[in-house]
């Protein structure tokens, strides 16, 4: 039932913060980073993981249909 929770090992991908945001979650993460002076790598890792997980879930749902 929850096969999509078990993702494969993710490759690390770096992209610049200037890259176009996909949604409001990413915009908010960058605002939080500036407000609380977080490291850029932490936000990059979070955004990258979010994108990969959503992409994986979409593919998994599409394949089940």
C-alpha positions in Angstrom: 0.0 0.0 0.0 2.8 2.5 0.9 5.4 1.3 -1.6 6.0 5.0 -2.7 7.4 5.7 0.8 10.4 3.6 0.1 12.4 5.8 -2.3 15.6 4.8 -3.9 18.9 6.5 -2.8 18.8 10.1 -4.0 21.6 11.7 -5.8 22.8 15.1 -4.5 22.0 17.9 -6.9 23.0 21.5 -6.4 21.2 24.4 -7.9 21.6 28.1 -7.3 19.1 30.0 -5.1 18.5 32.3 -8.0 16.7 29.5 -9.8 13.0 29.9 -10.5 10.9 28.8 -7.5 8.3 26.1 -8.2 5.9 26.9 -5.4 5.2 29.0 -2.4 6.8 26.4 -0.1 10.2 27.1 -1.7 9.7 30.9 -1.6 8.9 30.6 2.1 12.0 28.5 2.8 14.2 31.1 1.2 12.5 33.9 3.2 13.1 31.8 6.4 16.7 31.3 5.5 17.2 35.0 5.2 15.3 35.8 8.4 17.0 33.3 10.6 20.4 33.3 8.8 20.4 29.6 8.0 23.0 28.0 5.8 22.3 27.9 2.1 23.2 24.2 1.9 20.4 23.3 4.3 17.8 25.1 2.3 19.1 23.7 -1.0 19.0 20.2 0.4 15.5 20.6 1.7 14.2 22.1 -1.6 16.0 19.4 -3.6 14.6 16.6 -1.4 11.1 18.0 -1.6 11.2 18.2 -5.4 12.6 14.7 -5.8 10.0 13.2 -3.3 7.1 14.9 -5.0 8.4 13.7 -8.4 8.7 10.2 -7.2 5.2 10.2 -5.7 3.7 11.5 -8.9 5.5 8.8 -10.9 4.4 6.1 -8.4 0.8 7.2 -8.5 0.8 7.5 -12.3 2.2 3.9 -12.7 -0.5 2.5 -10.4 -3.3 4.0 -12.5 
